[in-house]
Amino acid sequence: MAETDDNEATYKAFKEVVNMTASTLEKHLKGEASQSVGQKKDGAGEATGHEEGRRIVEMLHRKKSELSDEDYGHMRKVVGYVHRHLKQGGPKDKDAVENSPWRLSLMNWGHDPMKET
């Protein structure tokens, strides 16, 4: 029972932080700007956040009933990352936010800080 409640809270938190649709996120991930930001592990060609974005798109395409325990674990990772990244804050000049690495990185994780909530 507790795991079901935890998964429900995780799902709700995920839906709150991922404010981009699957199609918008897919379009973003195809762009050069998306691929230009983030940390690459072990000299890999793809940044961690870009890889995460592809995984988020997969989860957004699934029905809630099709989500696995692994998916819920991944959702918790996404929620944690977005909350930490938002706390760091972006550029002080609001005009500089649009193309900033800070925003582009968040968008790789499915969150557009410029989108009205």
ROMIVO-196257 format. One record per residue (C-alpha): residue in three letters; x, y, z; residue number from 1. Coordinates in Angstrom, 3 decimals, padded with zeros to 6 digits. Example, Ala and Ser with C-alpha at 12.3 -4.5 7.8 and 13.67 -1.06 7.14 Angstrom:
<r><type>ala</type><c1>012.300</c1><c2>-004.500</c2><c3>007.800</c3><seq>1</seq></r>
<r><type>ser</type><c1>013.670</c1><c2>-001.060</c2><c3>007.140</c3><seq>2</seq></r>
//
This chain:
<r><type>met</type><c1>000.000</c1><c2>000.000</c2><c3>000.000</c3><seq>1</seq></r>
<r><type>ala</type><c1>002.767</c1><c2>002.461</c2><c3>000.914</c3><seq>2</seq></r>
<r><type>glu</type><c1>004.520</c1><c2>001.906</c2><c3>-002.423</c3><seq>3</seq></r>
<r><type>thr</type><c1>001.302</c1><c2>002.751</c2><c3>-004.267</c3><seq>4</seq></r>
<r><type>asp</type><c1>000.975</c1><c2>006.001</c2><c3>-002.272</c3><seq>5</seq></r>
<r><type>asp</type><c1>004.645</c1><c2>006.790</c2><c3>-002.916</c3><seq>6</seq></r>
<r><type>asn</type><c1>004.213</c1><c2>006.144</c2><c3>-006.634</c3><seq>7</seq></r>
<r><type>glu</type><c1>001.130</c1><c2>008.372</c2><c3>-006.686</c3><seq>8</seq></r>
<r><type>ala</type><c1>003.061</c1><c2>011.213</c2><c3>-005.023</c3><seq>9</seq></r>
<r><type>thr</type><c1>005.965</c1><c2>010.640</c2><c3>-007.422</c3><seq>10</seq></r>
<r><type>tyr</type><c1>003.656</c1><c2>010.729</c2><c3>-010.442</c3><seq>11</seq></r>
<r><type>lys</type><c1>002.058</c1><c2>013.971</c2><c3>-009.251</c3><seq>12</seq></r>
<r><type>ala</type><c1>005.457</c1><c2>015.617</c2><c3>-008.588</c3><seq>13</seq></r>
<r><type>phe</type><c1>006.736</c1><c2>014.450</c2><c3>-011.994</c3><seq>14</seq></r>
<r><type>lys</type><c1>003.709</c1><c2>015.926</c2><c3>-013.762</c3><seq>15</seq></r>
<r><type>glu</type><c1>004.264</c1><c2>019.213</c2><c3>-011.905</c3><seq>16</seq></r>
<r><type>val</type><c1>007.943</c1><c2>019.600</c2><c3>-012.884</c3><seq>17</seq></r>
<r><type>val</type><c1>007.719</c1><c2>018.215</c2><c3>-016.415</c3><seq>18</seq></r>
<r><type>asn</type><c1>005.799</c1><c2>021.068</c2><c3>-017.989</c3><seq>19</seq></r>
<r><type>met</type><c1>006.647</c1><c2>020.252</c2><c3>-021.614</c3><seq>20</seq></r>
<r><type>thr</type><c1>004.596</c1><c2>017.919</c2><c3>-023.788</c3><seq>21</seq></r>
<r><type>ala</type><c1>006.249</c1><c2>014.859</c2><c3>-025.285</c3><seq>22</seq></r>
<r><type>ser</type><c1>006.175</c1><c2>016.435</c2><c3>-028.757</c3><seq>23</seq></r>
<r><type>thr</type><c1>007.650</c1><c2>019.756</c2><c3>-027.556</c3><seq>24</seq></r>
<r><type>leu</type><c1>010.396</c1><c2>017.926</c2><c3>-025.681</c3><seq>25</seq></r>
<r><type>glu</type><c1>011.141</c1><c2>015.718</c2><c3>-028.708</c3><seq>26</seq></r>
<r><type>lys</type><c1>011.439</c1><c2>018.801</c2><c3>-030.911</c3><seq>27</seq></r>
<r><type>his</type><c1>013.752</c1><c2>020.475</c2><c3>-028.384</c3><seq>28</seq></r>
<r><type>leu</type><c1>015.972</c1><c2>017.383</c2><c3>-028.126</c3><seq>29</seq></r>
<r><type>lys</type><c1>016.481</c1><c2>017.371</c2><c3>-031.909</c3><seq>30</seq></r>
<r><type>gly</type><c1>017.885</c1><c2>020.907</c2><c3>-031.856</c3><seq>31</seq></r>
<r><type>glu</type><c1>021.568</c1><c2>021.781</c2><c3>-031.709</c3><seq>32</seq></r>
<r><type>ala</type><c1>021.047</c1><c2>023.950</c2><c3>-028.629</c3><seq>33</seq></r>
<r><type>ser</type><c1>019.745</c1><c2>020.970</c2><c3>-026.678</c3><seq>34</seq></r>
<r><type>gln</type><c1>022.801</c1><c2>018.909</c2><c3>-027.526</c3><seq>35</seq></r>
<r><type>ser</type><c1>025.231</c1><c2>021.720</c2><c3>-026.690</c3><seq>36</seq></r>
<r><type>val</type><c1>024.556</c1><c2>021.777</c2><c3>-022.926</c3><seq>37</seq></r>
<r><type>gly</type><c1>025.071</c1><c2>019.409</c2><c3>-020.035</c3><seq>38</seq></r>
<r><type>gln</type><c1>027.716</c1><c2>017.086</c2><c3>-018.716</c3><seq>39</seq></r>
<r><type>lys</type><c1>028.995</c1><c2>014.264</c2><c3>-020.836</c3><seq>40</seq></r>
<r><type>lys</type><c1>030.144</c1><c2>011.193</c2><c3>-018.958</c3><seq>41</seq></r>
<r><type>asp</type><c1>033.366</c1><c2>009.448</c2><c3>-019.929</c3><seq>42</seq></r>
<r><type>gly</type><c1>033.785</c1><c2>011.439</c2><c3>-023.124</c3><seq>43</seq></r>
<r><type>ala</type><c1>030.409</c1><c2>010.286</c2><c3>-024.459</c3><seq>44</seq></r>
<r><type>gly</type><c1>028.941</c1><c2>012.229</c2><c3>-027.348</c3><seq>45</seq></r>
<r><type>glu</type><c1>025.589</c1><c2>012.699</c2><c3>-025.621</c3><seq>46</seq></r>
<r><type>ala</type><c1>025.107</c1><c2>014.707</c2><c3>-022.438</c3><seq>47</seq></r>
<r><type>thr</type><c1>023.403</c1><c2>013.022</c2><c3>-019.500</c3><seq>48</seq></r>
<r><type>gly</type><c1>020.450</c1><c2>015.435</c2><c3>-019.608</c3><seq>49</seq></r>
<r><type>his</type><c1>019.891</c1><c2>014.818</c2><c3>-023.302</c3><seq>50</seq></r>
<r><type>glu</type><c1>019.768</c1><c2>011.081</c2><c3>-022.667</c3><seq>51</seq></r>
<r><type>glu</type><c1>017.384</c1><c2>011.700</c2><c3>-019.744</c3><seq>52</seq></r>
<r><type>gly</type><c1>015.146</c1><c2>013.744</c2><c3>-022.015</c3><seq>53</seq></r>
<r><type>arg</type><c1>014.715</c1><c2>010.825</c2><c3>-024.398</c3><seq>54</seq></r>
<r><type>arg</type><c1>013.739</c1><c2>008.636</c2><c3>-021.445</c3><seq>55</seq></r>
<r><type>ile</type><c1>011.252</c1><c2>011.256</c2><c3>-020.228</c3><seq>56</seq></r>
<r><type>val</type><c1>009.630</c1><c2>011.329</c2><c3>-023.678</c3><seq>57</seq></r>
<r><type>glu</type><c1>009.191</c1><c2>007.543</c2><c3>-023.495</c3><seq>58</seq></r>
<r><type>met</type><c1>007.506</c1><c2>007.828</c2><c3>-020.083</c3><seq>59</seq></r>
<r><type>leu</type><c1>005.226</c1><c2>010.654</c2><c3>-021.271</c3><seq>60</seq></r>
<r><type>his</type><c1>004.021</c1><c2>008.409</c2><c3>-024.099</c3><seq>61</seq></r>
<r><type>arg</type><c1>003.057</c1><c2>005.622</c2><c3>-021.673</c3><seq>62</seq></r>
<r><type>lys</type><c1>-000.219</c1><c2>005.276</c2><c3>-019.877</c3><seq>63</seq></r>
<r><type>lys</type><c1>000.038</c1><c2>005.587</c2><c3>-016.106</c3><seq>64</seq></r>
<r><type>ser</type><c1>-000.921</c1><c2>001.907</c2><c3>-015.772</c3><seq>65</seq></r>
<r><type>glu</type><c1>002.061</c1><c2>000.937</c2><c3>-017.972</c3><seq>66</seq></r>
<r><type>leu</type><c1>004.693</c1><c2>002.617</c2><c3>-015.783</c3><seq>67</seq></r>
<r><type>ser</type><c1>007.154</c1><c2>000.300</c2><c3>-014.033</c3><seq>68</seq></r>
<r><type>asp</type><c1>008.890</c1><c2>000.614</c2><c3>-010.673</c3><seq>69</seq></r>
<r><type>glu</type><c1>011.988</c1><c2>001.572</c2><c3>-012.651</c3><seq>70</seq></r>
<r><type>asp</type><c1>010.004</c1><c2>004.382</c2><c3>-014.312</c3><seq>71</seq></r>
<r><type>tyr</type><c1>008.891</c1><c2>005.690</c2><c3>-010.920</c3><seq>72</seq></r>
<r><type>gly</type><c1>012.495</c1><c2>005.631</c2><c3>-009.731</c3><seq>73</seq></r>
<r><type>his</type><c1>013.471</c1><c2>007.601</c2><c3>-012.798</c3><seq>74</seq></r>
<r><type>met</type><c1>010.657</c1><c2>010.079</c2><c3>-012.184</c3><seq>75</seq></r>
<r><type>arg</type><c1>012.049</c1><c2>010.711</c2><c3>-008.691</c3><seq>76</seq></r>
<r><type>lys</type><c1>015.456</c1><c2>011.407</c2><c3>-010.267</c3><seq>77</seq></r>
<r><type>val</type><c1>013.886</c1><c2>013.913</c2><c3>-012.696</c3><seq>78</seq></r>
<r><type>val</type><c1>011.970</c1><c2>015.702</c2><c3>-009.927</c3><seq>79</seq></r>
<r><type>gly</type><c1>015.117</c1><c2>015.964</c2><c3>-007.793</c3><seq>80</seq></r>
<r><type>tyr</type><c1>017.227</c1><c2>017.288</c2><c3>-010.649</c3><seq>81</seq></r>
<r><type>val</type><c1>014.701</c1><c2>019.931</c2><c3>-011.701</c3><seq>82</seq></r>
<r><type>his</type><c1>014.221</c1><c2>021.153</c2><c3>-008.113</c3><seq>83</seq></r>
<r><type>arg</type><c1>018.002</c1><c2>021.391</c2><c3>-007.540</c3><seq>84</seq></r>
<r><type>his</type><c1>018.610</c1><c2>023.134</c2><c3>-010.859</c3><seq>85</seq></r>
<r><type>leu</type><c1>015.822</c1><c2>025.666</c2><c3>-010.251</c3><seq>86</seq></r>
<r><type>lys</type><c1>017.287</c1><c2>026.517</c2><c3>-006.834</c3><seq>87</seq></r>
<r><type>gln</type><c1>020.606</c1><c2>027.357</c2><c3>-008.489</c3><seq>88</seq></r>
<r><type>gly</type><c1>018.794</c1><c2>030.049</c2><c3>-010.415</c3><seq>89</seq></r>
<r><type>gly</type><c1>019.314</c1><c2>031.208</c2><c3>-013.929</c3><seq>90</seq></r>
<r><type>pro</type><c1>020.698</c1><c2>034.425</c2><c3>-015.351</c3><seq>91</seq></r>
<r><type>lys</type><c1>019.720</c1><c2>037.529</c2><c3>-013.374</c3><seq>92</seq></r>
<r><type>asp</type><c1>018.888</c1><c2>039.360</c2><c3>-016.595</c3><seq>93</seq></r>
<r><type>lys</type><c1>015.527</c1><c2>037.937</c2><c3>-017.651</c3><seq>94</seq></r>
<r><type>asp</type><c1>016.348</c1><c2>038.636</c2><c3>-021.324</c3><seq>95</seq></r>
<r><type>ala</type><c1>019.368</c1><c2>036.335</c2><c3>-021.037</c3><seq>96</seq></r>
<r><type>val</type><c1>017.314</c1><c2>033.368</c2><c3>-019.813</c3><seq>97</seq></r>
<r><type>glu</type><c1>015.845</c1><c2>032.309</c2><c3>-023.166</c3><seq>98</seq></r>
<r><type>asn</type><c1>019.040</c1><c2>030.893</c2><c3>-024.713</c3><seq>99</seq></r>
<r><type>ser</type><c1>020.964</c1><c2>030.280</c2><c3>-021.517</c3><seq>100</seq></r>
<r><type>pro</type><c1>022.606</c1><c2>026.918</c2><c3>-020.817</c3><seq>101</seq></r>
<r><type>trp</type><c1>020.618</c1><c2>026.925</c2><c3>-017.535</c3><seq>102</seq></r>
<r><type>arg</type><c1>017.261</c1><c2>026.958</c2><c3>-019.355</c3><seq>103</seq></r>
<r><type>leu</type><c1>018.365</c1><c2>024.614</c2><c3>-022.145</c3><seq>104</seq></r>
<r><type>ser</type><c1>019.594</c1><c2>022.084</c2><c3>-019.593</c3><seq>105</seq></r>
<r><type>leu</type><c1>016.303</c1><c2>022.232</c2><c3>-017.686</c3><seq>106</seq></r>
<r><type>met</type><c1>014.424</c1><c2>021.786</c2><c3>-020.947</c3><seq>107</seq></r>
<r><type>asn</type><c1>016.428</c1><c2>018.610</c2><c3>-021.642</c3><seq>108</seq></r>
<r><type>trp</type><c1>014.843</c1><c2>017.314</c2><c3>-018.421</c3><seq>109</seq></r>
<r><type>gly</type><c1>011.337</c1><c2>018.342</c2><c3>-019.575</c3><seq>110</seq></r>
<r><type>his</type><c1>011.022</c1><c2>021.631</c2><c3>-017.673</c3><seq>111</seq></r>
<r><type>asp</type><c1>010.828</c1><c2>025.013</c2><c3>-019.382</c3><seq>112</seq></r>
<r><type>pro</type><c1>011.325</c1><c2>027.709</c2><c3>-016.720</c3><seq>113</seq></r>
<r><type>met</type><c1>009.895</c1><c2>030.333</c2><c3>-019.089</c3><seq>114</seq></r>
<r><type>lys</type><c1>006.594</c1><c2>028.488</c2><c3>-019.484</c3><seq>115</seq></r>
<r><type>glu</type><c1>003.728</c1><c2>029.826</c2><c3>-017.411</c3><seq>116</seq></r>
<r><type>thr</type><c1>002.467</c1><c2>027.314</c2><c3>-014.903</c3><seq>117</seq></r>
//
